[in-house]
């Protein structure tokens, strides 16, 4: 993933620690299956809580930035994961 996507203006108000955690997550899920990503999320509940504290605009920008950096196959997996997370009430 090209981390320059996180230099977008939408991310300027996210604190440095949170931004570093998001970048680390993005690196760790690259190339992983949906099941592997879900396992990672379940093992790291603080990550989901942290993302939950972002504003709606920050969440939308984060999703857009991540999606724009993905290959078509990665995007397919990611969308599947988002649907699963949404169905769980996150």
N, C-alpha and C positions, 0 to 999 in steps of 0.2 A: 504494500500500500504506500502510495506517495503521501507522506505526512504533511506536505505543503498544503493539502486540502484543509488542514486545521488552522491555517493562517487566515481563514475567511473572517470577515468582520462580525459575523454572527457569533463567533466564539470568543470575542474580545473580553466579555464579562465573566467568562468561566474561569474560576481560580486555577492557578498553575498546577496544583496537586491533582485536582479533578481532571484537568486536561491531560496530564501525564498518565493517569490511570486509564483514560479513554484510549489514548494512543497505544498503551501497553496491551489493552484488550484487543484492539484492532490488529496488532501484530500477532497476538496469540491465536486468534481465530482464523487467520488467513490459511486457506486450503483445508480447513477442518470440515468434517461432515456435520450435518444438523445435530445428530446425536452427540458428537464430541463437543459442539458449542453449547448444547443444553447442559451437558455434564459440567462444563466449565462454569456456566452461569449458576447452576445449583451449588457448586462448591464455593462460589464467591457471591453470596447474597448481598454483601456490601456494595458490590458494583451496581446491582439492580436498584438498590436504594439510592445510590448516588445519582444515577441517571434519572430516577424518579424525581429528584430535586431540581432538575434543570427546568428552565421555562419551556413552554410549548414551542416557542421560536427556536430555542437552542436545540431541543430534541429534533425538530423538523430539519434544522440545518445539519445536525449530526448524522441523521439518517440519509439525507441527500448526499452529504460529503462521502460517507462510507459507500453508498450505492454507486456513486460516480467513479469510484476507484476500483470497482470490482469487474471481473470478467463476467461474461454472460452466465457461465456455469456457477460462479460464486454468487451472483445476484439471484439466481434461481434458488439456491440453498438458503440464502439470507432471507428472501421473501417467505420461504416456507417456515423458517425459524420465527420471523415476525408474526406470522399467522398463528403459530403455536403459542408464542408468548402472549399475544392478544387474547387468545381463547382461555388462557390461564388467569386473565384479569389484570395483567400488568399494564 
